[in-house]
Amino acid sequence: MKNLNVENLNEELRDPAKVQALLSAIRKFGSRSISLMEVCGTHTMSIFRYGIREMLPQNIKLLSGPGCPVCVTPYRAIDEAIAAAKHPNRILTTFGDMVRVPGSRMSLAQAKAEGIDLRVVYSPLDAVGLAAENQDREIIFLAIGFETTAPTIAAAVLTAEELNLKNFSIIGNNKTLPGALRVLLTSPDVKVDGLICPGHISTIIGSEPFRFIPEELGIPAVITGFEPVDILQGIYMLLTQIQKETAQVQIQYRRGASSGGNPHALKLLNQVFQSGDDNWRGFGVIPGTGLKIKKEYEHFDTLKKFNVTIPDVDDPIGCRCGDVLRGAAAPLECPMFGKACTPEKPVGACMVSTEGTCAAYYKYGG
């Protein structure tokens, strides 16, 4: 893996010979029962897409964690967006993944059918552009994501400030993942022998924020890419640590991640946001895991600007999306899976998101 041909990177990372060599090496670790967890929604989809669960020996179990930002966003966020957008002079913008995510009463798609002006954008900067072009209307951006998307949202706020746009604001639901992992890994519900850490987030924050996992909890961690060879090599690295009874953070995804992360992106993030408590679906409120707009940029906070207050609500009775996000249950253990809850009519966000575990199970026959 040290001499990858950059021009044919995807081909090399899907090379059947490399895959078989790694599987052969993995099988040599014996029959001890081992549970590994991937905490990135992109990893979850890749594992299903390439059939990696079926490739592995039966004693190696893969669990899915809370790495889908759409899935961990509580119903309240959708309710807030709908409440804020219920005004003829306002345009609500967001990413496409959020449109069909259910709120406590309806999704954004259903609210659009009832009259709100909803528009899908590919970047928060598109929403800033819309605000510049429509200064007689209020443009609201529903922001979600982990550290990967937070810098671009910070950049949108700073751009709106520079352009002196008074008609742009955001509903902030960005979260930081390491604190949620601490809660997850210290929970009695989940037994994890090793962690497949997210590659995309690590390109921003680096490996340092994950050091507590091996140093305090004694659990090996490997930051891994998203192709079959990436994932299998990451599993091999975890098994090597487990066999040697060592625990550290290793980086398999060296073409994207480093120990220190991206200084420019971190500067943007820290300029606009500060940490605060936040509500995670399946976990409740986790201290210090929310990214809240700093006081000097509060005029871009939709909820304060329009005095929107919506209470939190519980998941529907029977929906086990929260348990799935904690790795405490598989989608097939949910009584609604594939019956009352399908991609066409999702009950929980785990079924509607392109990175959701339930959606992956449904699509790939998990």
C-alpha positions as CSV (number, residue, x, y, z in Angstrom):
1,M,0.0,0.0,0.0
2,K,3.0,2.4,0.2
3,N,3.4,2.5,-3.6
4,L,-0.1,3.2,-4.8
5,N,-0.3,4.4,-8.4
6,V,-2.1,7.8,-8.0
7,E,-3.3,7.8,-11.6
8,N,-5.2,4.5,-11.0
9,L,-5.9,4.9,-7.3
10,N,-9.5,3.6,-7.3
11,E,-8.4,0.5,-9.3
12,E,-5.6,-0.3,-6.9
13,L,-7.8,0.2,-3.9
14,R,-10.4,-2.2,-5.4
15,D,-7.8,-4.6,-6.7
16,P,-9.1,-8.2,-6.1
17,A,-5.6,-9.5,-5.6
18,K,-4.9,-7.0,-2.8
19,V,-8.4,-7.7,-1.3
20,Q,-7.7,-11.5,-1.3
21,A,-4.2,-11.0,0.2
22,L,-5.6,-8.9,3.1
23,L,-8.5,-11.4,3.7
24,S,-5.9,-14.2,3.8
25,A,-3.9,-12.2,6.4
26,I,-7.0,-11.5,8.4
27,R,-8.0,-15.1,8.6
28,K,-4.7,-16.0,10.3
29,F,-5.7,-14.1,13.4
30,G,-7.7,-17.2,14.7
31,S,-11.2,-17.8,15.9
32,R,-11.5,-15.4,18.8
33,S,-14.7,-13.4,18.7
34,I,-14.0,-9.7,17.9
35,S,-16.3,-6.7,17.5
36,L,-15.2,-3.8,15.5
37,M,-17.2,-0.6,15.0
38,E,-17.2,1.8,12.1
39,V,-18.4,5.3,13.1
40,C,-18.7,6.9,9.7
41,G,-21.8,6.6,7.5
42,T,-19.7,6.5,4.4
43,H,-17.8,3.5,5.8
44,T,-21.2,1.8,6.6
45,M,-22.3,2.3,3.0
46,S,-18.9,1.1,1.6
47,I,-18.9,-2.0,3.8
48,F,-22.4,-3.0,2.5
49,R,-21.7,-1.9,-1.1
50,Y,-18.6,-4.1,-1.4
51,G,-19.9,-7.0,0.7
52,I,-17.1,-6.7,3.2
53,R,-19.2,-8.2,6.1
54,E,-19.7,-11.4,4.0
55,M,-16.0,-11.5,3.2
56,L,-14.8,-11.5,6.8
57,P,-14.5,-14.6,9.0
58,Q,-17.6,-15.2,11.0
59,N,-15.8,-14.4,14.3
60,I,-15.2,-10.8,13.2
61,K,-18.4,-8.7,13.7
62,L,-18.8,-5.2,12.3
63,L,-21.1,-2.8,14.2
64,S,-22.3,0.6,12.9
65,G,-22.0,3.7,15.1
66,P,-23.3,7.2,15.2
67,G,-21.3,8.6,12.2
68,C,-24.3,9.7,10.1
69,P,-24.9,13.4,10.8
70,V,-28.4,13.3,9.3
71,C,-29.3,10.3,11.5
72,V,-28.2,11.9,14.8
73,T,-30.0,15.1,14.1
74,P,-33.1,15.2,16.4
75,Y,-36.7,15.8,15.3
76,R,-36.5,19.3,16.9
77,A,-34.1,20.5,14.1
78,I,-36.7,19.7,11.4
79,D,-39.5,21.3,13.5
80,E,-37.4,24.4,14.0
81,A,-36.7,24.8,10.3
82,I,-40.3,24.4,9.4
83,A,-41.4,26.9,12.1
84,A,-38.8,29.4,10.9
85,A,-39.7,29.1,7.3
86,K,-43.5,29.5,7.8
87,H,-43.4,33.1,6.5
88,P,-44.1,34.3,2.9
89,N,-40.9,36.3,2.9
90,R,-38.6,33.5,3.8
91,I,-36.7,30.8,1.8
92,L,-35.4,27.7,3.6
93,T,-32.3,26.1,2.1
94,T,-30.5,22.9,3.0
95,F,-28.7,19.8,1.7
96,G,-30.7,17.3,-0.3
97,D,-30.2,14.6,2.4
98,M,-32.4,16.6,4.8
99,V,-35.5,17.0,2.6
100,R,-37.2,13.7,3.5
101,V,-36.0,13.4,7.1
102,P,-39.1,13.2,9.4
103,G,-39.8,15.8,12.0
104,S,-42.2,15.2,14.8
105,R,-45.2,16.1,12.5
106,M,-43.8,16.2,9.0
107,S,-40.7,16.3,6.8
108,L,-39.4,19.3,4.9
109,A,-40.8,17.8,1.7
110,Q,-44.2,17.6,3.3
111,A,-43.9,21.2,4.6
112,K,-42.9,22.3,1.0
113,A,-46.1,20.7,-0.2
114,E,-48.0,22.8,2.3
115,G,-46.4,26.0,1.1
116,I,-43.0,26.8,2.5
117,D,-40.4,27.9,0.0
118,L,-37.7,25.1,0.3
119,R,-34.7,24.9,-2.0
120,V,-31.9,22.3,-2.1
121,V,-28.3,23.7,-2.3
122,Y,-25.0,21.9,-2.8
123,S,-23.1,24.3,-0.5
124,P,-23.9,26.8,2.2
125,L,-22.2,29.4,-0.1
126,D,-25.0,28.8,-2.6
127,A,-27.4,30.0,0.1
128,V,-25.3,33.1,0.6
129,G,-25.4,33.7,-3.1
130,L,-29.2,33.4,-3.0
131,A,-29.3,35.9,-0.2
132,A,-27.2,38.4,-2.3
133,E,-29.5,38.0,-5.2
134,N,-32.7,38.2,-3.2
135,Q,-32.1,40.9,-0.6
136,D,-35.8,41.5,-0.2
137,R,-36.2,38.0,1.2
138,E,-34.9,36.2,4.3
139,I,-32.6,33.2,3.3
140,I,-32.3,30.5,6.0
141,F,-29.8,27.7,5.8
142,L,-30.5,24.5,7.8
143,A,-26.9,23.4,8.7
144,I,-26.1,19.8,9.6
145,G,-22.9,17.8,9.7
146,F,-19.8,17.0,11.7
147,E,-16.4,18.7,11.5
148,T,-16.2,17.9,7.8
149,T,-18.9,20.4,6.8
150,A,-18.6,22.9,9.7
151,P,-15.7,24.9,8.1
152,T,-17.7,25.5,4.9
153,I,-20.6,26.7,7.0
154,A,-18.3,29.0,8.9
155,A,-17.0,30.3,5.6
156,A,-20.6,31.0,4.5
157,V,-21.1,33.1,7.7
158,L,-17.9,35.0,7.2
159,T,-18.8,35.7,3.5
160,A,-22.2,36.9,4.5
161,E,-20.6,39.2,7.1
162,E,-18.1,40.5,4.5
163,L,-21.0,41.2,2.1
164,N,-23.0,42.8,4.9
165,L,-26.0,40.6,4.1
166,K,-28.7,41.2,6.7
167,N,-31.1,38.6,5.2
168,F,-29.0,35.5,5.7
169,S,-29.0,33.2,8.7
170,I,-28.4,29.6,9.7
171,I,-30.0,27.0,11.9
172,G,-26.9,25.4,13.3
173,N,-26.9,21.6,14.0
174,N,-23.2,20.9,13.5
175,K,-21.8,18.4,15.9
176,T,-18.3,17.2,16.9
177,L,-17.8,13.4,16.9
178,P,-15.1,12.6,19.6
179,G,-17.3,13.5,22.6
180,A,-20.1,11.2,21.3
181,L,-17.6,8.4,20.9
182,R,-16.6,8.8,24.5
183,V,-20.2,8.4,25.6
184,L,-20.7,5.5,23.3
185,L,-17.5,3.6,24.3
186,T,-18.2,4.0,28.0
187,S,-21.8,2.8,27.6
188,P,-22.6,-0.7,29.0
189,D,-24.8,-1.3,25.9
190,V,-21.8,-1.7,23.6
191,K,-18.7,-3.9,23.7
192,V,-16.2,-2.8,21.1
193,D,-12.7,-4.3,20.6
194,G,-11.5,-1.8,18.0
195,L,-12.7,1.3,16.2
196,I,-12.6,2.1,12.5
197,C,-12.4,5.9,12.8
198,P,-13.7,8.3,10.1
199,G,-11.4,9.4,7.3
200,H,-13.3,12.5,6.2
201,I,-13.6,14.0,9.7
202,S,-9.9,13.3,10.3
203,T,-8.9,15.3,7.2
204,I,-10.1,18.3,9.2
205,I,-9.4,17.5,12.9
206,G,-6.5,15.0,12.5
207,S,-5.9,12.1,14.7
208,E,-5.1,13.9,18.0
209,P,-8.8,14.2,19.1
210,F,-9.1,10.4,19.0
211,R,-6.1,9.7,21.3
212,F,-8.3,9.3,24.3
213,I,-9.8,6.1,22.8
214,P,-6.6,4.1,23.2
215,E,-5.0,6.1,26.0
216,E,-8.0,6.3,28.4
217,L,-10.2,3.5,27.2
218,G,-7.6,1.0,26.0
219,I,-9.4,0.5,22.6
220,P,-7.3,0.4,19.4
221,A,-8.3,2.9,16.7
222,V,-7.4,3.2,13.0
223,I,-8.4,6.1,10.8
224,T,-9.4,4.4,7.5
225,G,-10.3,5.3,3.9
226,F,-13.4,4.1,2.1
227,E,-12.4,1.7,-0.6
228,P,-12.3,-2.1,0.0
229,V,-8.5,-2.3,0.4
230,D,-8.6,0.7,2.8
231,I,-11.2,-0.9,5.0
232,L,-9.6,-4.3,5.0
233,Q,-6.2,-2.9,5.7
234,G,-7.7,-0.9,8.6
235,I,-9.3,-4.1,10.0
236,Y,-5.9,-5.8,9.6
237,M,-4.2,-3.0,11.5
238,L,-6.8,-3.2,14.3
239,L,-6.5,-7.0,14.6
240,T,-2.7,-6.6,14.8
241,Q,-3.1,-4.2,17.7
242,I,-5.6,-6.5,19.4
243,Q,-3.3,-9.5,19.0
244,K,-0.3,-7.7,20.4
245,E,-2.5,-6.3,23.2
246,T,-1.5,-2.7,22.4
247,A,-3.8,0.3,21.8
248,Q,-3.0,3.4,19.7
249,V,-4.4,5.6,17.0
250,Q,-3.0,4.6,13.6
251,I,-3.7,6.3,10.3
252,Q,-4.3,4.0,7.3
253,Y,-5.8,6.9,5.3
254,R,-2.6,8.8,4.9
255,R,-3.5,10.2,1.5
256,G,-6.2,12.3,3.3
257,A,-5.5,12.5,7.0
258,S,-2.7,13.6,9.2
259,S,-2.1,13.9,12.9
260,G,-2.6,17.7,13.0
261,G,-5.5,18.0,10.6
262,N,-6.2,21.0,8.4
263,P,-5.1,24.2,10.1
264,H,-7.0,26.5,7.7
265,A,-10.3,24.6,8.2
266,L,-9.8,24.5,11.9
267,K,-9.1,28.3,12.0
268,L,-12.4,28.9,10.2
269,L,-14.3,26.6,12.5
270,N,-12.9,28.2,15.6
271,Q,-13.4,31.7,14.4
272,V,-17.2,31.3,14.0
273,F,-18.2,28.5,16.4
274,Q,-17.7,27.6,20.0
275,S,-18.5,24.3,21.8
276,G,-21.8,23.8,23.6
277,D,-24.2,21.1,24.7
278,D,-26.2,19.4,21.9
279,N,-28.9,16.8,21.6
280,W,-28.1,13.6,19.6
281,R,-30.7,11.2,18.5
282,G,-30.2,8.0,20.5
283,F,-27.9,9.6,23.0
284,G,-29.7,12.6,24.4
285,V,-27.8,15.8,25.3
286,I,-24.0,15.3,25.2
287,P,-22.0,18.2,26.8
288,G,-19.6,20.0,24.6
289,T,-20.4,18.3,21.3
290,G,-22.4,21.1,19.6
291,L,-21.0,23.9,17.5
292,K,-22.7,27.1,18.5
293,I,-22.4,30.4,16.8
294,K,-20.2,32.8,18.7
295,K,-21.7,36.0,20.1
296,E,-20.1,38.3,17.5
297,Y,-22.0,36.4,14.8
298,E,-25.3,35.9,16.6
299,H,-27.1,38.0,14.0
300,F,-26.7,35.0,11.7
301,D,-28.5,32.7,14.1
302,T,-32.0,32.0,12.7
303,L,-33.5,30.9,16.0
304,K,-32.5,34.0,17.9
305,K,-33.2,36.3,14.9
306,F,-36.8,35.1,14.6
307,N,-37.3,33.9,18.2
308,V,-38.0,30.3,17.3
309,T,-38.4,27.9,20.2
310,I,-39.3,24.3,19.7
311,P,-39.2,21.5,22.4
312,D,-37.4,18.2,21.9
313,V,-39.6,15.2,21.2
314,D,-39.0,11.5,21.6
315,D,-38.7,9.0,18.7
316,P,-41.9,7.3,17.7
317,I,-42.9,4.2,19.7
318,G,-41.3,1.2,18.1
319,C,-38.6,3.0,16.2
320,R,-35.1,1.8,17.2
321,C,-33.1,4.3,15.2
322,G,-31.4,5.5,18.4
323,D,-30.4,1.9,19.4
324,V,-29.0,1.4,15.9
325,L,-26.9,4.6,16.1
326,R,-25.4,3.3,19.4
327,G,-24.6,-0.1,18.0
328,A,-27.0,-1.6,20.5
329,A,-29.3,-3.1,17.9
330,A,-29.1,-4.0,14.2
331,P,-31.8,-2.7,11.9
332,L,-33.3,-6.2,11.5
333,E,-34.1,-6.1,15.2
334,C,-36.4,-3.1,14.7
335,P,-40.1,-4.2,14.4
336,M,-40.7,-1.4,11.9
337,F,-37.8,-2.2,9.5
338,G,-39.0,-2.9,6.0
339,K,-42.6,-2.8,7.1
340,A,-43.8,0.5,8.6
341,C,-40.4,2.0,7.9
342,T,-39.1,2.0,4.3
343,P,-37.0,4.4,2.2
344,E,-40.2,5.5,0.5
345,K,-41.9,6.2,3.9
346,P,-39.2,6.5,6.6
347,V,-40.1,6.6,10.2
348,G,-36.5,7.3,11.4
349,A,-33.7,9.2,9.9
350,C,-31.5,6.0,9.8
351,M,-33.7,4.8,6.9
352,V,-33.8,8.0,4.8
353,S,-30.2,9.2,4.9
354,T,-27.8,8.0,2.2
355,E,-25.4,7.2,5.0
356,G,-27.9,5.6,7.3
357,T,-27.4,2.1,8.6
358,C,-31.1,1.1,8.0
359,A,-30.9,2.5,4.5
360,A,-27.8,0.4,3.9
361,Y,-29.4,-2.8,5.2
362,Y,-32.5,-2.2,3.1
363,K,-30.6,-1.3,-0.1
364,Y,-28.0,-4.1,0.1
365,G,-30.0,-6.8,1.7
366,G,-28.4,-6.7,5.1
